[in-house]
Amino acid sequence: MSNKLDDDTIQEVLEGLKKGESHRVIAKRVLVSTTTISRIRKRFAADVSTPSKKEIIRDFKKDTGVITTRSLDVKTVEEALEVSGVDLDIWEVDRFVINSWEVTMKLKQTLKGNFVDKPKTCTNWQVKIWLKKKTDQLLGFESILESIQKQSPHIRLIKRKPLKPKSSERVLELSLFDPHIGLRCQKPASDVRWSINIAQETMFSVLEQLLEYAEHYGPFEYIVFPFGNDFLHTDNVYNTTTQGTHQPEAEAWKTTFIAAEQIAIQLVDRIKRVAPIKIIVVPGNHARQSEFVLGRLLRAYYHNDKNVSINAEPSPYKFHHYGVNLIGFEHGHSIKQPVRLAALMANECRDIWSKTVYREWHLGDQHRKGSNKPSMLEEQGVSVEYLPGLTAPNEWHRLKSFNWQKRAGLGFIWDKTCGPISRLQVNINNYTEKIMGV
């Protein structure tokens, strides 16, 4: 056989066998008979038993399951779920662990019709995933989302003014952080009044002023709108935060959620009239679950609207890349040492890191520009800033003397090649409860 077939042909047949291809498929590609392939397989049996063979262990019970994969090429949770045949309509990932280790193997290669051992260092990967069966409530919610997506109105792309030349490609970021819809404040227990209606009026007044300021820099390719960041004040019918802290000044949660849903749709409809909108859902600490659900509802509602795209994935922090700019969004309550955000961004965005020059994190949570941490810092070329919020200081803030913080909504102009070129700010006067300059 070695007289008739060169080493390259034998190697190609062996590679096909390693991949699990049938003899017929290999024969058609390599132009040899299936009988010849059988003889090659028999002669080089050890070589065909490649270490890339996957080991898959499944252990399922009534409501839980564990899958473990060990191989050279299954490296992620997504790949492990796919090769294991997990039905994601029924199961969801609870937690996972990914390990890897180096091994040296003797792989056989053909040399003049014979095969010789050649040591090679490979990386073995183990992915272990704990699963839990989706609850009836979650299955029902996903069914509702699917129904909303199918029935969402088909909206064409809005005709707009032509963009400026390529040298002026820009996007606008609108930051309306911490409105706390559902918080109810009354003077003199609190500094100022706050209610669902006042929150709505404040958000739209600030938004209109920011859009007016930004008009000079437009038109924009699109508008980035981080959504969430304590958009709601409480997370459940017991009027507590996600972690269970009671909020005595809260409106009824059902009333609040319905109002928040309507306000969110009105905001998106207003913004998309200016430019296509990219919504980035960043749940806060007060209503993490409700804001995640609201983000998914918006994603379903605007599923067929070509002017709206929504990132409502479950990651607690998200990133947006535009030209030389990289912006990170996190509510600001989870990562206690802001200096760690620089390394986090570098690792999470390693594929685009070298393409960017200006890298910033925009955080909320503190209802003011700053916290007990530095309000702004820069570490290894990454800026971190805590942005002011819209909400009024409530009775607890007044009791602890955390009141009279400067309230504002912000806008950022990002140029594709020049980086950040302008910062817009609309301020709220805590003494008069009015938008300043209007």
C-alpha positions in Angstrom: 0.0 0.0 0.0 2.9 2.3 0.7 4.0 2.0 -2.9 0.7 3.2 -4.2 -0.2 6.0 -1.7 2.0 8.9 -0.7 2.2 10.1 2.9 -0.1 13.1 2.3 -2.9 10.9 1.1 -2.6 8.5 4.0 -2.5 11.4 6.4 -5.7 12.9 4.8 -7.5 9.6 5.2 -6.5 9.3 8.8 -7.7 12.9 9.5 -11.1 12.1 8.0 -11.3 9.0 10.1 -10.5 11.0 13.2 -13.3 13.4 12.5 -15.7 10.5 12.2 -16.3 10.8 8.5 -17.7 7.8 6.7 -15.5 5.7 4.4 -17.7 6.8 1.4 -17.2 10.5 2.1 -13.5 10.1 2.5 -13.2 8.0 -0.6 -15.0 10.6 -2.7 -12.8 13.4 -1.4 -9.4 11.7 -1.5 -10.1 9.7 -4.6 -9.4 6.2 -3.3 -11.6 3.2 -2.8 -13.4 2.4 0.4 -11.4 -0.9 0.5 -8.2 1.1 0.6 -9.6 3.2 3.4 -10.5 0.0 5.4 -6.9 -1.2 5.0 -5.5 2.1 6.1 -7.8 2.1 9.1 -6.7 -1.4 10.1 -3.0 -0.7 9.7 -3.0 2.7 11.5 -5.6 1.7 14.2 -3.6 3.4 17.0 -3.5 6.6 15.0 -7.2 6.7 14.4 -7.9 6.3 18.1 -7.1 10.0 18.5 -7.1 11.7 21.9 -9.6 14.2 20.6 -12.4 11.7 21.3 -15.0 13.4 23.5 -16.0 12.0 26.9 -19.5 13.0 27.8 -21.1 12.1 31.2 -24.8 12.8 31.8 -26.4 12.5 35.2 -30.1 13.6 35.2 -32.6 13.4 38.0 -36.2 14.7 38.2 -35.4 18.5 38.6 -31.6 18.6 38.4 -28.9 17.4 36.1 -25.1 17.4 35.7 -23.2 17.1 32.5 -19.4 16.7 32.2 -17.4 16.8 29.0 -13.7 16.1 28.6 -12.0 16.7 25.3 -9.5 18.8 23.4 -12.0 20.9 21.6 -15.1 21.5 23.8 -14.0 24.6 25.8 -17.2 26.6 26.5 -20.5 26.1 28.2 -22.3 26.6 24.9 -20.3 23.9 23.2 -20.8 21.5 26.1 -24.5 21.9 26.1 -24.6 21.4 22.3 -22.6 18.2 22.2 -24.5 16.8 25.3 -27.8 17.4 23.6 -29.3 19.4 26.4 -32.8 20.7 25.7 -32.6 24.3 26.7 -36.4 24.6 26.4 -36.6 22.5 29.6 -33.3 23.0 31.4 -31.3 26.1 32.4 -27.7 26.5 33.6 -27.4 26.9 37.4 -23.6 27.1 37.6 -20.6 25.7 35.8 -16.8 25.1 36.2 -14.3 25.0 33.4 -10.9 23.4 33.9 -7.9 22.7 31.6 -4.5 21.0 31.9 -1.6 20.3 29.7 -0.7 16.7 28.6 2.0 15.3 26.4 0.8 12.6 24.0 2.5 10.4 21.5 0.8 11.0 18.2 1.6 8.9 15.2 2.5 10.4 11.8 3.2 8.6 8.5 6.7 8.6 7.1 7.4 6.7 3.9 4.4 4.5 4.3 5.2 3.7 8.0 4.1 5.6 11.1 6.4 6.9 13.9 5.7 8.4 17.3 5.9 12.1 17.7 5.4 13.8 21.1 2.9 16.7 21.2 1.6 18.8 24.1 -2.1 19.3 24.0 -4.6 21.0 26.3 -7.4 18.9 27.8 -10.6 20.7 28.7 -13.2 19.7 31.2 -16.5 21.5 31.3 -18.9 20.6 34.2 -22.4 22.1 34.2 -25.1 21.9 36.9 -28.6 22.2 35.4 -32.0 22.8 36.9 -35.3 22.3 35.3 -37.1 25.5 34.4 -40.0 26.4 36.6 -43.6 26.6 35.3 -43.4 30.4 35.8 -40.2 30.7 33.7 -41.6 28.5 31.0 -44.8 30.5 31.0 -42.8 33.8 30.8 -40.7 32.5 27.9 -43.9 31.4 26.1 -45.3 34.9 26.6 -42.1 36.5 25.2 -42.2 34.2 22.2 -45.9 35.2 21.6 -45.1 38.9 21.9 -42.2 38.6 19.5 -44.4 36.9 16.9 -47.1 39.5 17.3 -44.9 42.6 17.6 -45.6 45.2 15.0 -43.3 45.3 11.9 -41.8 48.8 11.9 -39.7 50.0 9.0 -36.5 51.9 9.4 -37.4 55.6 9.8 -36.2 57.9 7.0 -33.7 60.4 8.4 -31.4 63.1 7.3 -28.2 61.7 5.6 -25.3 61.3 7.9 -22.3 63.7 7.7 -19.1 62.6 6.0 -17.3 59.6 7.4 -14.9 61.9 9.3 -17.8 62.9 11.5 -19.3 59.5 12.4 -20.8 59.8 15.9 -23.1 58.2 18.4 -24.9 59.7 21.3 -25.1 58.0 24.7 -28.0 59.0 26.9 -27.7 58.3 30.7 -30.9 58.7 32.7 -29.7 56.8 35.8 -31.6 55.9 39.0 -35.1 57.2 38.4 -36.5 54.8 41.1 -40.0 54.6 39.6 -42.4 53.7 42.5 -40.5 55.7 45.2 -42.9 58.1 47.0 -41.4 61.1 48.9 -43.1 63.8 50.7 -41.8 67.0 52.4 -40.6 67.6 55.0 -39.7 64.0 55.8 -37.8 64.0 52.5 -36.0 66.9 50.8 -38.4 67.1 47.8 -41.5 65.4 46.4 -41.2 62.3 44.3 -43.9 60.0 42.7 -44.5 58.0 39.6 -45.8 61.1 37.8 -43.0 63.3 38.9 -40.4 60.7 37.9 -42.0 60.5 34.5 -42.1 64.2 34.0 -38.5 64.6 35.2 -37.2 61.9 32.8 -38.9 63.4 29.8 -37.9 67.0 30.6 -34.2 65.9 31.0 -34.4 63.8 27.9 -35.8 66.6 25.8 -33.1 69.0 27.0 -30.3 66.5 26.3 -31.6 65.9 22.8 -31.7 69.7 22.2 -28.1 70.1 23.4 -27.0 67.1 21.3 -28.6 68.3 18.1 -25.6 70.5 17.3 -23.4 67.4 17.1 -25.8 65.2 15.0 -27.1 63.5 13.0 -26.0 60.4 14.8 -25.4 56.8 13.5 -27.4 55.6 16.5 -28.1 56.4 20.2 -26.8 54.2 23.0 -29.3 54.0 25.9 -28.3 52.1 29.0 -31.6 51.0 30.6 -32.2 49.7 34.1 -29.9 51.1 36.8 -32.7 51.1 39.4 -35.4 52.1 36.9 -37.8 50.7 39.5 -37.7 51.1 43.2 -38.8 47.7 44.4 -38.6 44.1 43.0 -41.7 42.3 44.3 -45.2 42.6 45.8 -43.7 42.8 49.3 -42.1 46.1 48.4 -38.5 44.9 49.0 -35.3 45.2 47.0 -33.9 42.1 45.3 -32.0 41.3 48.5 -35.0 41.7 50.7 -34.5 45.2 52.1 -38.0 46.7 52.9 -38.9 50.0 51.2 -41.6 51.7 53.3 -42.0 54.6 50.9 -42.8 52.4 47.8 -46.0 52.4 45.7 -47.7 49.1 45.1 -45.4 47.0 43.0 -47.9 45.9 40.4 -49.0 49.5 39.8 -45.3 50.5 39.6 -44.4 47.8 37.1 -47.2 48.7 34.7 -46.3 52.4 34.9 -42.6 51.6 34.3 -43.5 49.4 31.3 -45.5 52.3 29.7 -42.8 54.9 30.5 -40.1 52.7 29.0 -42.0 52.3 25.8 -42.6 56.0 25.6 -38.9 56.7 26.1 -37.8 54.3 23.4 -40.5 55.6 21.0 -39.2 59.2 21.6 -35.5 58.4 21.2 -35.9 56.3 18.1 -37.4 59.4 16.3 -33.9 61.0 16.5 -31.8 58.0 15.5 -31.8 54.2 15.7 -31.5 53.2 19.3 -29.3 50.5 20.9 -30.6 49.6 24.3 -28.3 48.0 26.9 -30.1 46.5 29.8 -28.2 47.0 33.1 -30.3 45.9 36.1 -29.7 47.7 39.3 -29.6 46.5 42.9 -33.2 47.6 43.9 -35.1 45.6 41.2 -32.6 43.3 39.5 -35.3 40.7 38.5 -38.0 43.1 37.5 -35.6 45.2 35.3 -34.3 42.0 33.7 -37.9 41.0 32.9 -38.8 44.5 31.7 -35.7 44.4 29.4 -36.8 41.1 27.9 -40.3 42.4 27.4 -39.0 45.4 25.6 -36.8 43.1 23.4 -39.9 41.1 22.5 -42.1 44.1 21.9 -39.6 45.7 19.5 -38.5 42.4 18.0 -39.7 43.5 14.5 -38.8 47.2 14.8 -35.7 47.9 12.6 -35.0 51.1 14.5 -34.5 49.3 17.9 -32.0 46.7 19.0 -31.8 45.5 22.6 -29.1 43.7 24.5 -31.0 42.1 27.4 -28.6 39.2 28.0 -28.2 38.1 31.7 -24.6 39.3 32.1 -24.4 41.8 35.1 -22.1 44.1 33.1 -22.1 44.9 29.4 -19.8 46.6 26.9 -20.3 48.7 23.8 -17.6 49.2 21.1 -17.7 52.1 18.7 -14.6 52.9 16.7 -11.8 53.9 19.1 -14.2 53.9 22.0 -15.1 51.1 24.5 -17.8 51.8 27.1 -18.5 49.5 30.0 -21.8 49.5 31.9 -22.4 48.2 35.4 -24.8 49.5 38.0 -22.0 50.1 40.5 -23.1 48.1 43.5 -21.5 44.7 42.9 -17.8 45.4 42.3 -16.5 47.1 45.5 -13.1 47.9 44.2 -13.4 50.0 41.1 -9.8 49.6 40.2 -10.6 46.0 39.3 -12.8 47.2 36.5 -9.8 48.0 34.3 -8.6 44.4 34.2 -12.2 43.1 33.9 -12.7 45.2 30.8 -9.4 44.1 29.3 -10.2 40.4 29.8 -13.8 40.6 28.8 -13.0 42.6 25.6 -9.7 41.1 24.7 -10.7 40.6 21.0 -11.3 44.3 20.5 -9.0 45.8 23.1 -6.2 46.7 20.7 -8.7 48.5 18.4 -9.7 51.0 21.1 -8.0 54.0 22.6 -10.7 55.5 24.9 -12.1 53.1 27.4 -14.6 54.1 30.1 -16.9 52.6 32.7 -20.2 54.4 33.5 -21.7 53.4 36.8 -24.7 54.6 38.8 -26.1 53.4 42.2 -24.7 56.3 44.3 -27.3 58.9 43.1 -24.4 61.4 42.8 -21.1 62.0 41.1 -19.0 59.8 43.4 -19.3 57.7 46.5 -17.0 56.6 49.3 -14.8 55.5 46.4 -13.3 58.1 44.0 -16.0 59.6 41.9 -13.6 59.3 38.9 -10.4 57.4 38.4 -8.2 56.1 35.7 -6.2 52.9 35.9 -4.1 51.5 33.0 -5.9 53.7 30.5 -9.4 52.8 31.7 -11.6 55.6 33.2 -14.2 54.7 35.8 -16.9 57.2 36.6 -20.0 57.2 38.9 -22.7 59.2 37.3 -25.4 61.3 39.1 -29.0 60.1 39.2 -32.4 61.6 38.7 -34.2 60.4 41.9 -35.0 62.6 44.8 -33.4 61.8 48.2 -35.9 59.9 50.3 -36.5 59.9 54.0 -33.7 57.4 54.7 -31.2 59.6 52.8 -32.3 62.6 54.8 -32.1 60.7 58.1 -28.5 59.6 57.3 -27.5 63.0 55.8 -27.0 61.6 52.4 -29.3 64.2 50.9 -28.8 67.3 48.7 -26.7 65.4 46.2 -26.5 67.0 42.7 -29.1 65.4 40.4 -28.7 65.3 36.7 -29.0 63.4 33.4 -26.0 63.1 31.1 -25.2 62.7 27.5 -21.9 61.7 25.8 -20.9 62.4 22.2 -18.6 59.6 20.9 -16.7 60.2 17.7 -15.7 57.1 15.8 -12.1 58.2 15.2 -11.6 61.1 17.6 -13.0 59.5 20.8 -15.2 61.4 23.3 -15.7 65.0 22.1 -18.4 66.4 24.3 -20.2 65.8 27.5 -23.8 67.1 28.0 -25.4 67.6 31.4 -28.9 68.6 32.4 -29.2 69.6 36.1 -32.1 69.4 38.5 -32.4 72.2 41.1 -33.0 70.5 44.5 -34.3 73.8 46.0 -36.9 74.6 43.3 -37.4 71.0 42.0 -37.1 72.3 38.4 -34.9 71.6 35.5 -32.2 74.3 35.4 -32.0 76.5 32.4 -35.4 75.6 31.0 
